[in-house]
Amino acid sequence: MTSHEPGSADHPYTPPPPPRGGRGKALGFGCLGALIVLAFLVVVALAVRDDGGDSEELPSPTPATTGPADPGVEEPEGPEAREEAAEFRECVEENGTDPEKMALQRVTAVTGSRDLNRENAAAEVFTDLPGGRVGPSIGQARLIAGAFASCYEADNGTVTVYSADGNMLATGRF
């Protein structure tokens, strides 16, 4: 061996330093990521709040109006729609469940239940329920649509349940 080779007396061999584990870096980035996710969740929660959080009460239901506000979906006037509603109530009283019977108290008029022999039968059920497709009345509207499907049969029938102000609450097939 010559004096200039590694490992000789003039140049003792020194191994390279061990690689750093990076545990501190990983822990730091993990904490930073958790803080970012937490901040994001707080921002989303604040954005979703609808009234500032002062009141936890649901709005009280409004009394029924005389008719829908939407001119495209008007509750029919006249005895025929009320007679169809009475026939629908009788069917549910005989065959329906207790929740369906309770929901049916909100029905004010029905159209299309007598004309079910056509290919695409369409019936409409008008109620005094408040709201639209998202709200506290959706459960009752779905019960009404289900009760209608239990009482009437058609090849390709559709029932639509409307709120007091003419908004569509639920649809069903029968």
Summary of the structure (lengths in Angstrom):
residues: 174
radius of gyration: 34.2
end to end distance: 98.0
largest distance: 118.1
contacts: 442
relative contact order: 0.13
helix: 37%
strand: 13%
